């Protein structure tokens, strides 16, 4: 799936789940879900986030970048003794060495990522961000299960898992799904504006 479709899926689910909550909560959940719906693709140099942060968009540079970032987090852990930096460092190393749809698209990657965000939730009371993060990240993995390549769901095992029904990335059908999700989101927002 393309990045925009992953974002649309995350935003749609977040809007649906947060419907009726205070607007501030809804906004935080939707933004967190939109961002986290792109995080699993940090393992690919052409992922939406990597397109913004990598100076050189190739896999070699992506690996170096995330290993370097991991080193900075580990150094911060030794300076401040905060577990979140240790986990961010280990996570960055794993993102760096992961092949596309490997660690970041696995159950292990999902649990590791949500554990890191959970530490922030406990330390800083970021419940809405945590909820949105889980929604976006989880649905990214589910959506990629509908691609023919699938994902290494049980990483480090090398088996790709996919659903029997697949959607070709960047196909007309994916484009139609994206448009339907956008229409749904507009309708939800319109209904909320009418209620206010």
GIVENSUL-V945529 format. One record per residue. N is the residue number from 1. RES is the residue in one letter. PHI is phi as a letter, one per 40 degrees, with the letter a starting at -180 (999 if undefined). PSI is psi as a letter, one per 40 degrees, with the letter a starting at -180 (NA if undefined). Layout:
BEGIN
[[N/RES/PHI/PSI] [N/RES/PHI/PSI]]
END
This chain:
BEGIN
[[1/X/999/i] [2/X/c/i] [3/X/d/d] [4/X/c/d] [5/X/c/d] [6/X/d/d] [7/X/c/d] [8/X/c/d] [9/X/c/d] [10/X/c/d] [11/X/c/d] [12/X/d/d] [13/X/c/d] [14/X/c/d] [15/X/c/d] [16/X/c/d] [17/X/c/d] [18/X/c/e] [19/X/d/h] [20/X/g/e] [21/X/c/i] [22/X/d/i] [23/X/d/d] [24/X/c/d] [25/X/c/d] [26/X/d/d] [27/X/d/d] [28/X/c/d] [29/X/c/d] [30/X/c/d] [31/X/c/d] [32/X/c/d] [33/X/c/d] [34/X/c/d] [35/X/c/d] [36/X/c/d] [37/X/c/e] [38/X/b/e] [39/X/c/d] [40/X/d/d] [41/X/c/e] [42/X/c/e] [43/X/c/e] [44/X/b/h] [45/X/c/e] [46/X/b/e] [47/X/c/i] [48/X/d/d] [49/X/c/d] [50/X/c/d] [51/X/c/d] [52/X/c/d] [53/X/b/d] [54/X/c/h] [55/X/c/d] [56/X/b/h] [57/X/c/g] [58/X/b/i] [59/X/c/d] [60/X/d/d] [61/X/c/d] [62/X/d/d] [63/X/c/d] [64/X/d/d] [65/X/d/d] [66/X/c/d] [67/X/c/d] [68/X/c/d] [69/X/c/d] [70/X/c/d] [71/X/c/d] [72/X/c/d] [73/X/c/d] [74/X/c/d] [75/X/c/d] [76/X/c/d] [77/X/c/d] [78/X/c/d] [79/X/c/d] [80/X/b/e] [81/X/f/f] [82/X/b/h] [83/X/d/d] [84/X/d/d] [85/X/c/d] [86/X/c/d] [87/X/c/d] [88/X/c/d] [89/X/c/d] [90/X/c/d] [91/X/c/d] [92/X/c/d] [93/X/d/d] [94/X/c/d] [95/X/c/d] [96/X/c/d] [97/X/c/e] [98/X/c/h] [99/X/c/i] [100/X/c/h] [101/X/g/f] [102/X/b/b] [103/X/d/d] [104/X/c/e] [105/X/b/e] [106/X/b/i] [107/X/c/d] [108/X/c/d] [109/X/c/d] [110/X/c/d] [111/X/c/d] [112/X/c/d] [113/X/c/d] [114/X/c/d] [115/X/c/d] [116/X/c/d] [117/X/c/d] [118/X/c/d] [119/X/c/d] [120/X/c/d] [121/X/c/d] [122/X/c/d] [123/X/c/d] [124/X/b/e] [125/X/g/f] [126/X/c/f] [127/X/c/d] [128/X/c/d] [129/X/c/d] [130/X/c/d] [131/X/c/d] [132/X/c/d] [133/X/d/d] [134/X/c/d] [135/X/d/d] [136/X/c/d] [137/X/c/d] [138/X/d/d] [139/X/c/d] [140/X/c/d] [141/X/c/d] [142/X/c/d] [143/X/c/d] [144/X/c/e] [145/X/c/e] [146/X/c/e] [147/X/c/i] [148/X/c/d] [149/X/c/d] [150/X/g/a] [151/X/b/i] [152/X/c/g] [153/X/d/d] [154/X/b/f] [155/X/d/h] [156/X/c/e] [157/X/c/i] [158/X/c/e] [159/X/c/h] [160/X/c/h] [161/X/b/h] [162/X/a/i] [163/X/c/i] [164/X/c/d] [165/X/c/h] [166/X/b/i] [167/X/b/h] [168/X/c/h] [169/X/c/h] [170/X/g/f] [171/X/c/i] [172/X/c/d] [173/X/c/d] [174/X/c/d] [175/X/c/d] [176/X/c/d] [177/X/c/d] [178/X/d/d] [179/X/c/d] [180/X/c/d] [181/X/c/d] [182/X/c/d] [183/X/c/d] [184/X/d/d] [185/X/c/d] [186/X/c/d] [187/X/c/d] [188/X/c/d] [189/X/c/d] [190/X/c/d] [191/X/c/d] [192/X/c/d] [193/X/c/d] [194/X/c/d] [195/X/c/d] [196/X/c/NA]]
END
